[in-house]
Amino acid sequence: MQDPKTHLDRNETLRTIRDRRSIRTFLDTQVSEADLLTILHAAHQAPSAHNQQSWRFIVLKDKSKSDLAAMVTERSVNFPKPSAALLRMASRSIINAPVVVAVINTGELIERGTELFKMDKEKAHNFFRIMEIQSSAASVQNMLLAATSLGLGTVWLGVLALMQKDVLDFLGAPGGEFMAIIPIGYPAKPGVQPSKHGLDMVVKYL
Ligand SMILES: Cc1cc2nc3c(=O)[nH]c(=O)nc-3n(C[C@H](O)[C@H](O)[C@H](O)COP(=O)(O)O)c2cc1C
């Protein structure tokens, strides 16, 4: 098999995919409003089931950002050690980044789809919930890649789902579903390439 680096060196899009790394510490440098808007537009270009676009992006800076970080640190003491440590680490990244974007699902696809499909309510709910999560995940990945292409670093903080209710209340979206909190900023140091399984382990030809 050809070296994967060769495959991902073929054009700018593939190089961006290759070069994206999770970045958890950031420089003080601000992210320009133009860059932030570009990142949000890129997120909003993602595919979505039924084109429902049931993602919402909530931008946090300054006080709202530090209030969120403080809440996460304060509530982390209610969690067992390993998860508490991850929550505190997430809080540090939130504080450290000049801007943070929260991604939530509205539940509109679940509502609309369940009506549309006229099938068993629980089955429809599960199906459309999966569709909503998958759609928003695509938007998150667009956001991470757009940021990388602009020289910015990001990290997808999923661990905050452990305190989903608190986070959603804080964001003013109590009826939504938590997807991600994404600190964005200029990397304080380059990301470290994590070890990846060989393609032969994750791909099967039938
Ligand atoms: C759904 C999801 C949730 C994640 N949650 C966290 C998190 O809570 N904290 C964290 O530091 N990194 C989190 N990450 C980042 C992963 O740790 C990271 O993607 C992985 O180690 C591979 O490194 P890379 O992103 O540099 O390729 C998450 C990634 C995904 C896709």
The ligand as a MOL file (V3000), in Angstrom:
LIG
                    3D

  0  0  0     0  0            999 V3000
M  V30 BEGIN CTAB
M  V30 COUNTS 31 33 0 0 0
M  V30 BEGIN ATOM
M  V30 1 C -16.6580 13.0330 19.6950 0
M  V30 2 C -15.3110 13.4780 20.2060 0
M  V30 3 C -15.1840 13.8710 21.5220 0
M  V30 4 C -13.9440 14.3220 22.0170 0
M  V30 5 N -13.8670 14.7770 23.3070 0
M  V30 6 C -12.7100 15.2600 23.7720 0
M  V30 7 C -12.6340 15.8100 25.0870 0
M  V30 8 O -13.6230 15.8550 25.8070 0
M  V30 9 N -11.4410 16.2870 25.5120 0
M  V30 10 C -10.3280 16.2880 24.7190 0
M  V30 11 O -9.2820 16.7570 25.1670 0
M  V30 12 N -10.3620 15.7860 23.4640 0
M  V30 13 C -11.5300 15.2800 22.9700 0
M  V30 14 N -11.5980 14.8060 21.6780 0
M  V30 15 C -10.3970 14.8470 20.8250 0
M  V30 16 C -9.7420 13.4790 20.7100 0
M  V30 17 O -9.0780 13.1790 21.9120 0
M  V30 18 C -8.7750 13.5100 19.5200 0
M  V30 19 O -9.5010 13.7550 18.3480 0
M  V30 20 C -8.0090 12.2040 19.3540 0
M  V30 21 O -7.1530 11.9850 20.4480 0
M  V30 22 C -7.1720 12.1680 18.0740 0
M  V30 23 O -6.2840 13.2690 18.0150 0
M  V30 24 P -6.3570 14.3200 16.8050 0
M  V30 25 O -7.6820 15.0360 16.9270 0
M  V30 26 O -5.1950 15.2450 17.0160 0
M  V30 27 O -6.2860 13.5510 15.5210 0
M  V30 28 C -12.8080 14.3560 21.1650 0
M  V30 29 C -12.9510 13.9690 19.8400 0
M  V30 30 C -14.1880 13.5590 19.3480 0
M  V30 31 C -14.3270 13.1800 17.8990 0
M  V30 END ATOM
M  V30 BEGIN BOND
M  V30 1 1 1 2
M  V30 2 1 2 3
M  V30 3 2 2 30
M  V30 4 2 3 4
M  V30 5 1 4 5
M  V30 6 1 4 28
M  V30 7 2 5 6
M  V30 8 1 6 7
M  V30 9 1 6 13
M  V30 10 2 7 8
M  V30 11 1 7 9
M  V30 12 1 9 10
M  V30 13 2 10 11
M  V30 14 1 10 12
M  V30 15 2 12 13
M  V30 16 1 13 14
M  V30 17 1 14 15
M  V30 18 1 14 28
M  V30 19 1 15 16
M  V30 20 1 16 17
M  V30 21 1 16 18
M  V30 22 1 18 19
M  V30 23 1 18 20
M  V30 24 1 20 21
M  V30 25 1 20 22
M  V30 26 1 22 23
M  V30 27 1 23 24
M  V30 28 2 24 25
M  V30 29 1 24 26
M  V30 30 1 24 27
M  V30 31 2 28 29
M  V30 32 1 29 30
M  V30 33 1 30 31
M  V30 END BOND
M  V30 END CTAB
M  END
